[in-house]
Amino acid sequence: MVSNDMVEIRWHGRGGQGAKTACMLLADAAGLQGKFVQGFPEYGPERMGAPITAYNRISEQRCTIHSFIYDPNYVVVVDETLLDSIDVTGGLKASGAIIINTPCSPQEMRPRLRGWTGKVCTIDARRISEEILGRNLPNTPMLGAVVKVSGVLESERFLVDIEESFQNKFAGKPQLIQGNLATLKKSMEEVQIG
């Protein structure tokens, strides 16, 4: 049984884009805020460019569900080309939102969403990551957009907690810590909610 406070997030991306990493970083940050969390990928053919799915459950109470997420509150699309081949809005709760990595506005994306009438959010994760990190790493901006849109974690505390995760993850590369934090902040400011 899903508790009323549980937030479920489904990530769609391609191998090598970091959707699984972003999913796990969100779980880390939520755990640091005292939440009960799950973060896990669905493995198919593991190769660069192949579609992948990852999932988060975040709750104030212990979660006893151990299955994929079929009716998420939020869907994150790290690669907009997946919209043409996967029904990413399948099962998405009417009160939820879809967050898409695209330079387009939410209104421009709506016709590609198979009749989805709920909230559409967009973020140009590629541009943000290329401007700040010097290469296309869309997962970090998408993570910032998810936190902003969902409100599942308090934004300022999230930035403090994720810095701790980054310090562990990038212990030998301190320049990546500040770059990734700047990327998160910019995406939280720029995500368009339609």
C-alpha positions in Angstrom: 0.0 0.0 0.0 1.3 3.5 -0.9 1.2 5.9 2.0 -0.4 9.3 1.4 2.9 11.2 1.8 4.8 8.9 -0.6 6.2 10.5 -3.7 7.0 8.2 -6.6 9.2 9.4 -9.5 10.0 7.5 -12.7 13.0 8.5 -14.8 13.4 7.8 -18.5 16.7 8.3 -20.2 19.3 6.6 -22.3 22.3 4.7 -21.2 25.2 7.0 -20.5 23.1 10.1 -19.8 23.2 9.6 -16.0 19.5 9.1 -15.2 20.4 6.2 -12.8 23.0 8.4 -11.2 20.6 11.3 -10.7 18.0 8.9 -9.3 20.6 7.6 -6.8 21.7 11.1 -5.8 18.1 12.1 -5.2 17.8 9.0 -2.9 21.0 10.0 -1.1 19.8 13.6 -0.5 16.3 12.4 0.7 18.0 10.0 3.1 20.1 12.8 4.5 16.9 14.7 5.2 15.6 11.8 7.2 13.2 10.4 4.6 12.6 6.8 3.8 13.9 6.2 0.3 14.2 3.8 -2.6 16.3 4.5 -5.7 16.7 1.7 -8.2 17.1 1.2 -12.0 15.3 -1.2 -14.2 17.9 -3.0 -16.2 17.4 -4.0 -19.8 20.1 -4.3 -22.4 22.9 -2.3 -20.8 24.5 -0.3 -23.5 25.2 3.3 -24.4 22.1 4.9 -25.9 19.7 2.2 -24.9 16.5 3.4 -23.1 16.7 3.0 -19.4 14.2 3.5 -16.6 15.0 4.3 -12.9 12.7 4.9 -10.0 12.5 6.8 -6.7 10.1 6.4 -3.8 10.4 9.0 -1.0 8.3 9.0 2.1 8.1 10.0 5.7 7.2 6.4 6.6 8.9 3.1 5.9 8.0 1.7 2.5 7.2 -2.0 2.1 6.6 -1.9 -1.6 9.3 -3.5 -3.7 8.2 -3.2 -7.3 8.6 -0.9 -10.3 6.5 2.3 -10.2 3.5 2.2 -12.4 1.6 5.3 -11.3 4.2 7.9 -10.5 3.6 11.4 -9.2 6.4 12.7 -11.4 8.0 11.6 -14.7 11.5 12.8 -15.7 12.5 12.6 -19.4 16.2 13.1 -19.7 16.2 12.5 -23.5 13.2 14.0 -25.4 13.7 11.6 -28.3 12.2 9.0 -26.1 8.8 10.7 -26.4 8.6 9.3 -29.9 9.0 5.7 -28.9 7.9 5.3 -25.2 4.6 6.3 -23.6 6.3 8.3 -20.8 3.1 9.6 -19.4 1.6 6.1 -18.9 0.2 5.8 -15.4 1.3 9.4 -14.5 -1.1 10.7 -11.9 -3.3 13.6 -13.0 -2.1 15.7 -10.1 1.5 15.1 -11.1 3.9 16.5 -13.6 6.2 15.5 -16.4 9.7 17.2 -16.5 11.4 17.1 -20.0 14.9 18.0 -21.0 14.3 20.2 -24.0 14.9 23.8 -25.2 11.2 24.0 -26.0 8.5 25.5 -23.8 5.9 23.4 -22.0 3.3 24.5 -24.5 5.4 23.4 -27.4 5.9 20.0 -25.8 2.3 19.3 -25.0 1.3 18.0 -28.4 4.0 15.3 -28.2 2.6 13.9 -24.9 -0.2 11.6 -26.2 -3.1 13.6 -24.7 -1.5 14.3 -21.3 -3.4 17.2 -19.8 -1.6 17.6 -16.6 1.4 19.8 -15.7 4.3 20.0 -18.2 7.7 21.3 -17.1 10.7 21.9 -19.3 14.4 22.6 -18.7 17.2 23.0 -21.2 19.5 20.7 -19.3 21.9 20.3 -22.3 22.5 24.1 -22.5 22.9 24.5 -18.8 25.4 21.6 -18.4 27.4 22.7 -21.5 27.6 26.4 -20.2 28.7 25.4 -16.7 30.4 22.0 -17.0 31.6 22.3 -20.6 29.9 19.2 -21.8 26.4 17.6 -22.2 25.7 16.0 -18.8 21.9 16.4 -18.5 21.4 14.4 -15.3 22.4 17.1 -12.8 20.2 19.9 -14.2 17.3 17.3 -14.4 17.9 16.5 -10.7 17.6 20.2 -9.8 14.4 20.5 -11.9 12.8 17.5 -10.1 13.5 18.9 -6.7 12.1 22.3 -7.7 9.0 21.0 -9.4 8.1 18.2 -6.9 8.9 20.0 -3.7 9.7 16.6 -2.3 12.8 18.1 -0.6 13.3 21.6 0.7 15.5 23.3 -1.9 18.1 25.0 0.3 18.6 22.0 2.5 18.8 19.8 -0.7 21.7 21.9 -2.0 23.6 21.5 1.3 23.0 17.8 1.5 23.8 17.1 -2.2 27.1 19.0 -1.7 28.0 16.4 0.9 27.1 13.6 -1.6 29.2 15.3 -4.3 32.2 15.6 -1.9 32.1 11.8 -1.5 31.5 11.1 -5.2 34.0 13.6 -6.5 36.6 13.5 -3.7 39.5 13.6 -6.2 37.9 16.3 -8.4 36.9 19.3 -6.3 36.2 21.4 -9.4 33.3 19.1 -10.3 31.6 19.8 -6.9 31.2 23.6 -7.5 30.3 23.0 -11.2 27.6 20.6 -10.3 26.2 22.8 -7.5 26.1 25.7 -9.9 24.3 23.5 -12.5 21.7 22.5 -9.9 21.0 26.1 -8.8 20.7 27.3 -12.4 18.3 24.6 -13.3 16.2 25.2 -10.2 15.9 28.8 -11.3 15.2 28.1 -15.0 12.8 25.2 -15.0 9.6 26.3 -16.8 6.4 25.1 -15.2 3.4 25.1 -17.6 
